[in-house]
Amino acid sequence: MSRRAISVVMVLLTALQLSATTIKELWIAAPDTLFPYLDQAKRSELVDFWEMKQKGQSPETNGVGGLKVETKNKLDGVSTLDTLTSNFMQVGLNKSTRVQMKLVEENGDTLICMVKTISLPEGDSEVAFYDKGWNLKRSATLNWHDYLKKPEAMSEETFKNEVQAIGLAFVKASINADDNWMDVTLGIPLQPKEVKPELKAIMQTNVKIDISSVK
């Protein structure tokens, strides 16, 4: 492809991004580099399948089959569109990776909040904010220490020892589709399934944070 043709494509892509107003339009217009094995055609295909399903039709899912809205990705895996509204969507990129995107208003601008969660098997999330042209505005890694709290009856020494005993923890974030809040869950991968009571006591549960507070 000539340089002139590449320039024309880039101009058209930028115009498409800036004119997009709904999350599905922004998803389709996103740079392929953000979703390497779901190019624009595949992303558009998932949206088409979703809309067909809402109309009661049965989409052809590239041989994947089933009732889910899914398609084969470039790695011969399956990607699934789980939820789609005008300002929120959730996509399972593969068996272990989930992406959520939500349009949020911040200082008069519309930003795309994207939460990417990898299950290892404990969920570990990264949060990033983009403008409507998919330019990165900021990103954040949630600090698991922020989701620990010393019970009043626990001594400072015991609390310190329990924090050290954790060693490593992951923070899983999940955007609420109906508002601008995230649910946050702390996972401790190096501990046995039956976490001892002392650790459970210092782990906050049912934590909700405002999306815009993530810096």
C-alpha positions in Angstrom: 0.0 0.0 0.0 1.4 3.4 -0.9 2.1 6.1 1.6 -0.8 8.2 0.2 -3.2 5.3 0.6 -2.0 4.7 4.1 -2.5 8.4 4.9 -6.1 8.3 3.5 -6.9 5.2 5.6 -5.5 6.9 8.8 -7.6 10.0 8.1 -10.7 8.0 7.6 -10.1 5.9 10.7 -9.6 9.1 12.8 -12.8 10.6 11.4 -14.6 7.4 12.3 -13.3 7.4 15.9 -14.2 11.1 16.5 -17.7 10.7 15.0 -18.5 7.6 17.1 -20.9 8.3 20.0 -21.9 4.9 21.4 -19.7 2.2 22.9 -20.3 -0.2 20.0 -19.2 2.4 17.5 -16.0 3.2 19.5 -15.4 -0.6 19.9 -15.5 -1.0 16.1 -13.4 2.1 15.5 -10.7 1.1 18.0 -7.1 0.6 16.8 -6.4 -3.0 16.1 -3.3 -2.7 18.3 -5.6 -2.7 21.3 -7.2 -6.0 20.4 -4.5 -7.8 18.3 -6.5 -10.9 17.6 -9.8 -9.2 17.1 -9.4 -6.8 14.1 -12.1 -4.3 13.1 -13.9 -6.9 11.0 -14.2 -9.3 13.9 -15.2 -6.6 16.3 -17.9 -5.5 13.9 -19.0 -9.1 13.4 -19.6 -9.5 17.2 -21.8 -6.4 17.2 -23.7 -7.6 14.2 -24.3 -11.0 15.9 -25.5 -9.3 19.1 -28.0 -7.2 17.2 -29.2 -10.2 15.3 -29.8 -12.0 18.5 -31.7 -9.1 20.0 -34.0 -9.3 17.0 -34.6 -13.0 17.6 -32.5 -14.1 14.7 -29.9 -16.9 14.8 -26.4 -15.6 13.8 -23.9 -17.7 12.0 -21.0 -17.8 14.4 -18.3 -19.1 12.2 -18.7 -22.6 13.2 -18.5 -21.9 16.9 -22.1 -22.6 17.5 -24.1 -22.3 20.8 -26.4 -19.6 22.1 -23.7 -17.1 23.0 -22.6 -14.2 20.8 -19.2 -15.4 19.8 -16.7 -15.7 17.0 -13.3 -17.3 16.3 -10.5 -14.9 16.8 -7.1 -14.8 15.0 -5.6 -17.2 17.5 -8.3 -19.8 16.7 -9.8 -19.2 20.1 -13.3 -18.0 20.9 -14.2 -14.4 21.7 -17.6 -13.7 23.2 -19.7 -10.5 23.5 -21.5 -10.9 26.8 -23.2 -7.5 27.3 -23.8 -4.5 25.1 -25.7 -1.2 25.9 -25.3 2.3 24.5 -22.5 3.1 27.0 -21.2 -0.3 28.3 -20.0 -3.5 26.9 -18.2 -6.6 28.1 -16.2 -9.0 25.9 -14.5 -12.2 26.8 -11.4 -12.0 24.6 -10.5 -15.6 25.5 -11.0 -18.1 28.3 -8.9 -16.1 30.7 -9.2 -12.5 29.6 -12.2 -10.2 29.9 -12.5 -6.6 28.8 -15.1 -4.1 30.0 -15.7 -0.7 28.5 -17.8 2.1 29.9 -18.4 5.7 28.7 -17.9 8.2 31.6 -18.2 12.0 31.8 -15.2 13.7 33.3 -14.7 17.5 33.3 -17.0 17.9 30.4 -15.3 15.3 28.3 -16.5 11.8 27.4 -13.9 9.2 28.2 -13.7 5.4 27.7 -12.9 3.5 30.8 -11.5 0.1 29.9 -10.9 -2.6 32.5 -8.9 -5.6 31.4 -9.0 -8.5 33.7 -6.8 -11.6 33.4 -7.7 -14.7 35.5 -4.7 -16.5 36.8 -7.0 -18.0 38.2 -7.4 -15.0 40.6 -8.6 -12.0 38.7 -6.0 -9.2 38.1 -7.3 -6.0 36.6 -5.7 -3.0 34.8 -7.7 0.2 34.4 -7.1 2.7 31.5 -8.9 5.8 30.3 -9.0 6.9 26.6 -10.6 9.8 24.8 -13.0 9.1 21.9 -10.0 9.0 19.5 -8.6 6.1 21.6 -5.7 8.3 22.8 -4.6 7.1 26.3 -5.3 9.7 28.9 -4.2 7.7 32.0 -3.8 4.2 33.3 -3.7 2.7 36.8 -2.9 -0.5 38.5 -5.1 -1.0 41.6 -2.9 -1.4 44.8 -4.0 -4.4 46.9 -2.8 -2.7 50.1 -5.6 -0.2 49.7 -8.2 -3.0 50.3 -6.9 -4.2 53.6 -8.2 -2.8 56.9 -7.2 -3.6 60.5 -10.1 -4.7 62.7 -10.4 -2.7 65.9 -9.8 -5.7 68.0 -6.6 -6.7 66.2 -3.2 -5.4 67.4 -1.0 -3.4 65.1 1.7 -6.2 65.3 -0.8 -8.9 64.3 -2.1 -6.8 61.5 1.5 -6.2 60.2 2.2 -9.9 60.4 -0.9 -10.8 58.5 -0.1 -8.3 55.7 3.3 -9.8 55.4 1.9 -13.3 55.3 -0.2 -12.4 52.2 2.9 -11.9 50.1 1.1 -11.3 46.9 -2.5 -10.3 46.1 -4.5 -9.4 43.0 -7.2 -6.8 42.7 -10.1 -7.6 40.4 -12.3 -4.7 39.3 -15.7 -5.1 37.6 -17.6 -2.1 36.2 -21.3 -1.8 37.0 -23.2 -1.5 33.7 -25.9 0.7 35.3 -23.8 3.3 37.1 -20.3 4.8 37.4 -19.0 2.5 40.1 -16.7 -0.5 40.2 -16.9 -3.5 42.4 -13.4 -4.5 43.7 -12.4 -7.9 45.0 -9.1 -9.0 46.5 -7.7 -12.3 45.6 -4.7 -14.1 47.3 -3.3 -16.7 44.9 -0.6 -18.0 47.2 -2.9 -19.0 50.0 -4.9 -22.2 50.3 -8.6 -22.2 49.3 -9.6 -22.1 52.9 -8.0 -18.8 53.8 -7.4 -18.5 57.6 -9.8 -16.3 59.6 -7.1 -13.8 60.4 -6.5 -13.0 56.7 -10.3 -12.9 56.0 -10.6 -10.4 58.8 -8.3 -7.8 57.2 -9.6 -8.2 53.7 -12.3 -5.6 52.8 -15.4 -7.1 51.1 -18.0 -5.6 48.9 -15.8 -2.6 48.0 -17.3 -0.1 45.6 -15.2 2.8 44.1 -16.2 5.6 41.8 -14.7 5.1 38.3 -13.5 8.7 38.1 -11.5 8.3 41.4 -9.1 5.8 39.7 -6.0 7.8 38.9 
